[in-house]
């Protein structure tokens, strides 16, 4: 991945960094550079990533429980490590609950409601697509991508879901 980042900066004019969602935090640390944005995408390692100096995150729970993610980031910014640990544990409980399908129906309902509204308005011809079963999709992704997941970020794409430690 480090080699990819170095070569991408030379060959891709709008390469700014990666959305990194692998559990290999050592590799993520090696990918860091002053000219790169590494967006960490794993809720399970948010506290650890803060300790490693990462400042930009985009996790699924930022949409589901934004207040928890903000509390965790604030606790870290205040250097209150016991509170960071407590908030990370709370986040881990949510991750475990989502693995037991408790959040999947809520997400599917939100997506279906969004799709219906966009298509009903007539003015918009946009749909977020059909809902999927997260666990089946995750199993397929894991079988296709053994080296960990990361996606290049072109400079012209941004997201309002990205949380930065500096914005908290």
KEKE-3310 file (N, C-alpha, C; in steps of 0.2 Angstrom, whole numbers, plus 5000, padded with zeros to 4 digits):
npx = (5004:5010:5019:5010:5004:5015:5018:5006:5004:5014:5009:4995:4986:4976:4977:4975:4975:4969:4955:4954:4951:4956:4961:4974:4984:4997:5001:4993:4999:5011:5007:5004:5008:5014:5008:4997:4980:4973:4959:4952:4942:4936:4926:4929:4942:4944:4948:4961:4967:4966:4976:4987:4989:4980:4968:4957:4941:4929:4916:4904:4895:4895:4885:4874:4875:4880:4883:4889:4902:4907:4908:4918:4929:4930:4933:4946:4952:4953:4961:4957:4959:4953:4939:4939:4942:4930:4920:4924:4922:4908:4905:4910:4901:4890:4894:4895:4882:4876:4882:4874:4862:4853:4854:4853:4839:4834:4843:4840:4826:4828:4835:4826:4815:4821:4823:4810:4805:4813:4811:4797:4796:4798:4805:4818:4829:4835:4842:4846:4848:4844:4841:4853:4859:4869:4878:4880:4885:4897:4904:4906:4914:4925:4930:4934:4944:4958:4969:4966:4956:4956:4953:4957:4957:4951:4955:4944:4933:4923:4916:4902:4901:4913:4923:4933:4946:4949:4938:4930)
npy = (4994:5006:5008:5009:5021:5030:5029:5032:5046:5051:5047:5050:5064:5070:5063:5062:5055:5041:5031:5022:5006:4995:4983:4983:4993:4996:4997:5007:5018:5018:5023:5036:5053:5070:5076:5069:5063:5053:5044:5037:5022:5013:5010:5002:5004:5017:5024:5019:5024:5037:5038:5035:5047:5050:5060:5062:5054:5043:5034:5021:5023:5036:5041:5035:5036:5050:5058:5050:5047:5060:5063:5054:5059:5072:5069:5063:5074:5082:5075:5065:5050:5039:5042:5041:5028:5022:5028:5022:5008:5009:5011:5000:4990:4994:4991:4977:4975:4978:4968:4958:4960:4970:4984:4984:4983:4996:5004:5000:5004:5018:5020:5015:5024:5036:5033:5032:5045:5053:5048:5050:5064:5068:5078:5074:5062:5051:5038:5029:5016:4998:4990:4981:4965:4967:4958:4947:4954:4959:4947:4943:4954:4952:4939:4943:4953:4950:4958:4968:4983:4997:5013:5024:5042:5054:5071:5079:5074:5075:5073:5075:5068:5065:5066:5076:5078:5091:5098:5096)
npz = (5000:5004:4994:4983:4986:4985:4971:4966:4969:4960:4948:4947:4945:4953:4965:4982:4993:5004:5008:5021:5026:5033:5045:5048:5056:5057:5043:5039:5046:5040:5028:5030:5026:5025:5014:5011:5013:5024:5027:5040:5041:5050:5063:5074:5077:5080:5092:5094:5082:5084:5094:5086:5079:5068:5060:5053:5049:5044:5048:5048:5059:5061:5055:5061:5075:5078:5089:5098:5092:5091:5105:5108:5101:5106:5119:5117:5112:5123:5131:5139:5143:5150:5148:5134:5132:5138:5129:5117:5120:5121:5108:5102:5107:5100:5087:5089:5091:5078:5071:5074:5067:5072:5068:5054:5049:5052:5044:5031:5031:5031:5019:5010:5012:5008:4994:4989:4992:4983:4971:4970:4970:4957:4951:4954:4948:4955:4964:4978:4976:4978:4994:5003:5010:5023:5029:5021:5010:5016:5018:5005:5001:5009:5004:4992:4993:5000:5005:5013:5014:5005:4997:4984:4985:4975:4971:4968:4975:4988:5005:5016:5027:5033:5047:5056:5068:5071:5068:5079)
capx = (5000:5014:5022:5004:5003:5020:5017:4999:5006:5018:5005:4988:4987:4972:4977:4976:4975:4965:4950:4958:4947:4959:4963:4982:4985:5004:5002:4990:5004:5016:5005:5004:5013:5011:5004:4991:4974:4971:4953:4951:4935:4934:4924:4932:4949:4944:4952:4968:4969:4968:4982:4992:4989:4976:4964:4951:4938:4922:4913:4896:4892:4895:4878:4869:4876:4885:4884:4894:4908:4909:4910:4924:4934:4931:4937:4953:4955:4954:4966:4954:4959:4948:4933:4940:4941:4923:4916:4926:4919:4901:4905:4911:4895:4886:4897:4893:4874:4875:4883:4868:4857:4849:4853:4851:4832:4834:4846:4836:4820:4830:4836:4819:4811:4825:4822:4803:4804:4817:4807:4790:4796:4798:4811:4824:4829:4841:4840:4852:4848:4841:4845:4857:4860:4876:4883:4882:4890:4903:4907:4908:4920:4931:4933:4937:4949:4962:4974:4963:4952:4957:4951:4960:4952:4952:4954:4938:4927:4923:4910:4900:4901:4920:4924:4940:4947:4950:4931:4926)
capy = (5000:5012:5009:5012:5028:5034:5029:5036:5053:5053:5046:5052:5071:5072:5059:5066:5050:5035:5030:5016:5002:4988:4982:4984:5000:4998:4999:5014:5022:5019:5027:5043:5058:5077:5078:5064:5063:5046:5044:5030:5020:5008:5012:4997:5006:5024:5026:5018:5028:5044:5038:5035:5053:5051:5066:5062:5048:5042:5028:5020:5025:5044:5043:5031:5039:5055:5061:5046:5049:5067:5063:5051:5064:5077:5066:5063:5081:5084:5070:5061:5044:5034:5043:5039:5020:5021:5029:5017:5002:5010:5011:4993:4987:4996:4987:4970:4974:4979:4962:4954:4963:4975:4990:4983:4985:5003:5007:4998:5008:5024:5020:5014:5030:5041:5031:5033:5052:5055:5046:5053:5071:5069:5082:5071:5055:5049:5033:5026:5009:4993:4989:4975:4962:4969:4952:4944:4959:4959:4940:4943:4958:4948:4934:4946:4957:4948:4962:4974:4988:5005:5016:5030:5047:5059:5077:5082:5071:5076:5070:5079:5063:5065:5069:5078:5080:5098:5101:5095)
capz = (5000:5004:4987:4979:4988:4982:4964:4964:4969:4954:4941:4947:4946:4958:4971:4988:4999:5004:5013:5024:5031:5034:5052:5048:5057:5055:5036:5038:5049:5035:5022:5032:5024:5026:5008:5010:5018:5026:5030:5043:5040:5055:5070:5079:5079:5080:5098:5092:5076:5087:5097:5081:5076:5063:5062:5049:5050:5041:5050:5047:5065:5061:5053:5066:5082:5078:5096:5102:5089:5093:5112:5108:5098:5111:5125:5115:5112:5130:5133:5145:5140:5153:5144:5127:5132:5139:5123:5112:5122:5119:5101:5101:5109:5094:5082:5090:5090:5071:5068:5075:5063:5075:5065:5047:5047:5052:5038:5025:5031:5029:5012:5006:5012:5004:4987:4988:4991:4978:4965:4970:4969:4950:4949:4955:4945:4958:4969:4982:4975:4982:5000:5003:5017:5025:5031:5015:5006:5019:5017:4998:5000:5012:5000:4986:4995:5006:5007:5017:5010:5004:4991:4982:4985:4970:4974:4967:4978:4996:5008:5022:5032:5035:5053:5057:5075:5071:5068:5085)
cpx = (5004:5017:5016:5004:5008:5019:5011:5001:5010:5013:4998:4988:4982:4972:4979:4977:4971:4960:4952:4953:4949:4961:4971:4984:4993:5005:4999:4995:5009:5014:5004:5009:5010:5007:4998:4986:4973:4965:4952:4943:4933:4932:4927:4939:4950:4949:4959:4971:4970:4974:4988:4993:4985:4970:4957:4948:4931:4920:4906:4892:4892:4888:4873:4869:4881:4887:4890:4901:4911:4911:4917:4930:4935:4935:4944:4956:4957:4959:4963:4953:4955:4941:4933:4939:4934:4919:4918:4923:4911:4901:4906:4905:4890:4888:4895:4886:4873:4877:4878:4862:4852:4848:4852:4844:4831:4837:4843:4830:4822:4831:4830:4815:4814:4823:4815:4802:4808:4813:4800:4790:4796:4803:4817:4824:4835:4838:4846:4853:4845:4845:4848:4857:4867:4880:4885:4886:4897:4907:4910:4914:4926:4934:4936:4944:4953:4967:4972:4960:4954:4955:4954:4955:4954:4951:4947:4932:4928:4916:4909:4900:4908:4920:4931:4940:4947:4943:4927:4928)
cpy = (5006:5013:5011:5019:5033:5034:5033:5044:5055:5052:5049:5059:5073:5067:5063:5061:5044:5035:5023:5012:4995:4989:4983:4991:5001:5000:5006:5019:5024:5023:5034:5047:5065:5079:5074:5065:5055:5046:5037:5028:5015:5010:5008:5000:5014:5027:5025:5022:5035:5044:5038:5042:5055:5056:5066:5055:5048:5035:5027:5023:5033:5046:5040:5035:5044:5058:5057:5047:5055:5067:5059:5055:5069:5075:5065:5069:5084:5080:5066:5054:5038:5035:5041:5031:5019:5022:5024:5010:5003:5009:5003:4989:4988:4992:4980:4970:4974:4972:4957:4956:4967:4982:4990:4985:4993:5007:5006:5002:5015:5025:5019:5021:5036:5039:5033:5041:5055:5054:5049:5060:5072:5073:5079:5064:5052:5043:5030:5018:5004:4992:4982:4972:4963:4963:4948:4948:4959:4952:4940:4948:4955:4943:4937:4950:4955:4952:4968:4979:4995:5007:5022:5036:5053:5066:5081:5079:5072:5073:5074:5074:5062:5069:5071:5080:5087:5102:5100:5100)
cpz = (5000:4997:4982:4980:4985:4975:4962:4964:4963:4948:4941:4949:4952:4964:4977:4994:4998:5009:5015:5028:5032:5042:5053:5049:5056:5048:5035:5041:5044:5029:5024:5029:5025:5020:5007:5015:5018:5030:5033:5043:5045:5062:5075:5081:5079:5086:5096:5087:5079:5090:5092:5077:5070:5065:5058:5048:5046:5042:5049:5053:5066:5059:5058:5073:5082:5084:5099:5098:5091:5100:5112:5106:5103:5117:5123:5115:5119:5134:5139:5142:5143:5149:5137:5127:5133:5133:5117:5114:5120:5112:5099:5102:5103:5088:5082:5089:5082:5068:5069:5072:5066:5071:5057:5045:5047:5046:5032:5025:5028:5022:5008:5006:5008:4996:4985:4987:4985:4971:4964:4968:4961:4947:4949:4951:4948:4963:4972:4980:4980:4989:5000:5010:5018:5026:5025:5010:5009:5018:5010:4997:5003:5008:4994:4987:5001:5009:5011:5012:5010:4997:4989:4982:4980:4973:4974:4970:4986:4998:5014:5028:5035:5042:5054:5065:5076:5071:5074:5090)
residu = (UNK:UNK:UNK:UNK:UNK:UNK:UNK:UNK:UNK:UNK:UNK:UNK:UNK:UNK:UNK:UNK:UNK:UNK:UNK:UNK:UNK:UNK:UNK:UNK:UNK:UNK:UNK:UNK:UNK:UNK:UNK:UNK:UNK:UNK:UNK:UNK:UNK:UNK:UNK:UNK:UNK:UNK:UNK:UNK:UNK:UNK:UNK:UNK:UNK:UNK:UNK:UNK:UNK:UNK:UNK:UNK:UNK:UNK:UNK:UNK:UNK:UNK:UNK:UNK:UNK:UNK:UNK:UNK:UNK:UNK:UNK:UNK:UNK:UNK:UNK:UNK:UNK:UNK:UNK:UNK:UNK:UNK:UNK:UNK:UNK:UNK:UNK:UNK:UNK:UNK:UNK:UNK:UNK:UNK:UNK:UNK:UNK:UNK:UNK:UNK:UNK:UNK:UNK:UNK:UNK:UNK:UNK:UNK:UNK:UNK:UNK:UNK:UNK:UNK:UNK:UNK:UNK:UNK:UNK:UNK:UNK:UNK:UNK:UNK:UNK:UNK:UNK:UNK:UNK:UNK:UNK:UNK:UNK:UNK:UNK:UNK:UNK:UNK:UNK:UNK:UNK:UNK:UNK:UNK:UNK:UNK:UNK:UNK:UNK:UNK:UNK:UNK:UNK:UNK:UNK:UNK:UNK:UNK:UNK:UNK:UNK:UNK:UNK:UNK:UNK:UNK:UNK:UNK)
# end
